[in-house]
Amino acid sequence: MKKASFFTLLLLMPLFMQAQKYANAFLDIGVDAASIGAGSNVTATIDNVNAIYWNPAGLMRMDGNYLSLMHARYFGGMASMNFLGYAVSKDRQRLGLALFRLGVDNIMNTTRLIDENGDVDYNRITYFSAADYALMAGYARDFLDNRLHAGLTAKLIYRHIGDFADGYGFGFDLGAQYDLGKWQTGLVLRDVTTTFSYWHFNKERLDEIAAASPGHNQTAPSSTELRYPSLTAGIARRFTVKNDYHLLAALDLHTWFVQRHALVNSAYFSMSPGLSLTADYKEIVYLRLGTDRIYHSYLYGTKVWHVRPAAGIGLRFKYLQLDYALTDNAASGKYSHVFSFIINTRIFKSRK
């Protein structure tokens, strides 16, 4: 029954998205346990294949070719997310390609539960999947004697809800990173041209939904979604605490050009900070703490503060990196476990 109720939510989601504030919100969940464990505050510091998602300019910090894998389950285990990325280094340029899927499988379709005679027939229940896909291609290069890194990510989006509806979209992200002495800075403008998504609905199937619950679900969802540009600026610094112990402090400012739940918000502008601390020993063992959102709301006239904390650990040994994060990054109210794995392909050459 838990999946049956989630089924209703998925069917109505395109209708909710008419507000456009949270269109294609699956793109906000994040990838890579190391980044998520640090509260997703990696705009200035991301330096591997996962920069395709976070800040394409970070691809320039790579040295070699990398493969990235990630798996996580969200919404109390109902939804699974998988990510696969690969990036290569070539002279003063970096190229990367990534694919991720967020989906819910085996959702009950109860629109035909009652037969023509008005009797409940459980044999008429069928199952379907609802999934969101994003294919990303990243490109980066350096300027100003390697001090300035700039990058571009192109995104192709495909979404489907069984045979009820299919959605298609595209968009672009622009990013930059620049080192100021001991400080690292970063800037990423997501959906710079506005990310467009177009939905195609199966009218016959929508009519079944309307007939299954007369008086409800009567309004056809919007066929177009617009994901407006957002801006994230980041700054970070790494400190040597003692001998082989280090601490990386990072601050990201997330800005949207619409009104959202944020620390600072208005009708046309919203902003929330994110903070993180990452401790490491010899860049082998890592401990991460962070939050990607700090904001307040009012409940019956009382100000209530909200944070979305995350924590993680990591292990890096030569050409392999394994990370784990515990987070509520999907804002579902349930904490999720995130695992990711990064491989430097030099490992294969060294074995030869």
N, C-alpha and C positions, 0 to 999 in steps of 0.2 A: 504493500500500500504506500510505502514511502516513495517508491519510484512512480507510482500512479500520480501522486500529488506533484511530483517534480515534472511529470509529463505536462500537466496543465500549465505550470510556470513557463516551460520552454515554448509552448504554443503561443502564449501571450507575450513572450519577450519582445518580438518585433513591434508589437503595439506599444509597449512601454518605451521603446527606444525612439518613439516619435519626438520625445523631448530633446534628443540629440546629445544631451550632456554625457551620456554613458554609452553611446553607440560603439559597437565593437569592443566592449569592455574587456573581452577575453585577452586583448592585447596588453592589458595593464597588469596581468598576474605576474609576469616575469619568468625568467629562465635562469638556470645555473644556481645550484645550492650555495655556492660561495657568495654570490651577489645577494641572493635572497636572505641568507643568514646575516648579512651586514645591513639588513633593512633596505636593500635595493639602492643604497647610496654609493653608487660606483661610477657616476658620470665622469669624474675626474681621474679615476684610477683603473678602470677596466682595461685589461691588457692582453686579452686572448680572443679566441674565436667567438666567444659569447658577446663580444662588442658589436656584432652584427645586430643584435637586439638592443643593447643598452646605449651604445654610442659608437657609431661606425668608425669614428676617428681612432678609437682605442685599438683597432686592428693594427695600426702602425707600431704599437708597442710590442707586437709579437716578434719572436725570433725563431723562425721555422714554420712548419706546417702543423696544424692542430685539428684534432677530431674531438667533438664534444657530444656527450650523451646525457640525457636527464630523464628522470621519471618521478612523478608525484601524483598523489591522489588528493582531491579536494571535495568539499561539500560532504563531509562525513564519509568519504570513500566512494561516493556515487560517481564522481567524475574523475577521469584519469587524464594526465597530461604527459606527453612525451615530446622530446626535443632532440633533434639531430643537426649538428652543424659541422662544417668543414671550412677551413681557411688556409690559404697559402701565402707565402712571402715571396715577392719577386722584386729585386732591386729596391727602388724607393716606393713600391706600391704593394698593396695587400688586396686580396680578393677572397670573398667568402660566400658561402651558400648555406642556408639553414631552413629547416622545415619543422614546424611543431603542430601538434594536434591536441585540442582539448575536447573531450567527448564523454557522453553518457550513453552506455549501451544497454540493451535489453530493457527498454522502457515499455511499459504496458500500454497498448492502445485499446482503450475501453469504449471507443465510439460506437462499436457494433455489439456491445455487451447484451443489449436487449433486442430480441428478435422481433419479427413482424407481428407476433401474437402478444407482445408485451411481456414475454417471459425472459428471465435472466438465463443466459447460456454462456457459461464460462469457456466453452470450446471456441467461442467467437473472439476471444481475446488474442490479439497478435502482438508482436514486439517489433520495435524499431530502434534506431540509433539517432542521436543528435550530436553533431560534431562541428567544431570550428577549426579550420586549417589556415595556416599562413606560410607562404613561401617567401623567403627573404634573400635578397642578393645584396651584399655589401662591397663597397669599394673605398679604399683610403689611400692617401699619399701624404708626404710631408712637404713643408715649406720653411722658409727662414732658417736655413742650415739645420734642418731636422728639429727645430724647437716647436714648430706649430704643426699639428696633425689635423687633417680635415677628412671627413668621410661622408658617404651617402649610402643609405639603405633604401632599396625599392621593395615594396611589399605587394604581394598578390594574395587576396583573401578569398577563401571559398567556405561557405557555411551551408549546412543542410540539416533539416529536421525531417528525418524519414523521407517519405514521398509526399509530405505536406508542402514543403517549401525548400528553395535553394537560393543562396545569396552569393553575390560576386562583388569584389571590391578591389581597389588598388590605392596606394599612397606612397609617400616618400618621407624619410627622416634625414635631417642634416645634422652633423655633429662636428665638434672641434675640441681639441685638447692642447693646452699650452703650459709649459713649466716655467714657474717664476722662482728661480733659486730653489729653495727647499720645498716650495709649495707646488702642488699640482692643481690645475684648474681644468674645468670641462664645461661644455655647453652643448645641449642637444635640443633641436627644434623638431618635435615629432609632428607627423602629418602636416608638413609644411604647406602643401597645396590643398589641404583638407582631404581626408580619405573618404572616398565615395564608395558606398555599397548599394547594390541594387538587388531586391528580392523578387523572385518569381514564385507565385503561389499556385498550387493545384486547386482550382476552384471547386472541383468535385469533392476533394477531401475536406476543404474548409466548410462546405455545405454539410458534410457529415458531422463535423464538430458542432456546428450551430444546431443541427437537428438533435444531437445527443443531449443537449442541455438547452431546451427552449427558453428564450428570454435572456440568455447569456451568450458571450462570444459572437455577437451579431455584427460587430463592426469589423470590416476588413482591415488588417494591419497596414501600416504604411509600407510602400514598396521601395522607398529610398531612405537611406541613413547617411548622415554626414557626421564625420568625426573631425571636430575642429582642431586647429593647431594648439599645441601646448609646449611650454618651454621649461627645461630643467637646467639649472646652473649648479655646478658643484665645485667644491674646493676641499683639498685634503693635504695632510702633512704626515710624514713618517718620522717617528722619533726612535732613537736608540735609548732604551731604558737602562740596560746594563749588559755589556759585552754582547752576547748573542740574542738578547731579548729585545724585541721591537714592538712599537705600538703605532698603528695607523688610525688617525682620527679623520673623519669625513663629514661634511655637511652638504646636503643637497637642498635646493629650494625648488619646489614643484609649483609651476604656475599654469593656470588654465584661464582661457579668455571667455569663460562662462561662469555662472554662479554655481559653486559646488560646496559641499561640506569641507571647509578649510579654516585655517587659523585666521586668515584675512580673506574676506569675501565681500563682493558687491554684485550688482547685476551684470557686470561685464568683466570682472576680474576676481580671481581667487588664488590664494597661495598658501602652501603649507610646507614647513621644513621637515627634513629627515636627518637623523643623526646616527652615527655608527662608530664603534671602536673595534679594531681588529688587532689582536695580540698574536705574535708568532715567536717561535724559537728556531733560529737559524733558517727561517723560511722553509721549515719542514712541517712543523705542527702549528695549527692555527686555531684560535678561539675567537668567535665573532658575536657581537651583540649590536642590535640596532632597531630603529623604527623608521618606517617609510612615511608615516603620516601622523601629525600632531594637530588636532583641531578641537573645537568645542561646539556644543549644541545646547539648546535649551529644552529642558523637560519640565513642563508645568511651571515655567518661569524661573527655573533653577539652572544655572550654568553647569554643564556636565562636560568634563574633559575626556577626550578619546585619544588613545595611542594604539598603533598596531605593531606590537613588538615582534622581534624575530631573534633567533639565536642559531649558532651553527659551529661546527668543528670541521677541520680539514687536515688532510695529510698529503704532502707533496714529496715525492721521491724520484729524483732524476727526471724521467720523461713522463711520469704518471702523477695525476692529481685526483684524489677522491674527496668529495665533500658531502656534508649532510647539513640540513637546515630544518628547524622547527618553526613554523610560521602560521599566521592567520592572514597571509597576503591576499587570499581570495575574498576576504571580508565576509566569510560565511558564518563566523562565530565558532567555528570548529578548527582546532589546530591541525595542521597537515605536516606530513613528513616528506621531505624533498631530498632526493639523491641525485648526484651528478658525477660525471667521470670525464676527465680531459686527458687526452693522449697526445704527446708530441711525437709525430711520425718518425723522428730520428731514432726512436727505439727499434724500429724495424731494420734500419741501416746498421745500427750498432750490433745487433744480433748477427747480421750477415758477416 
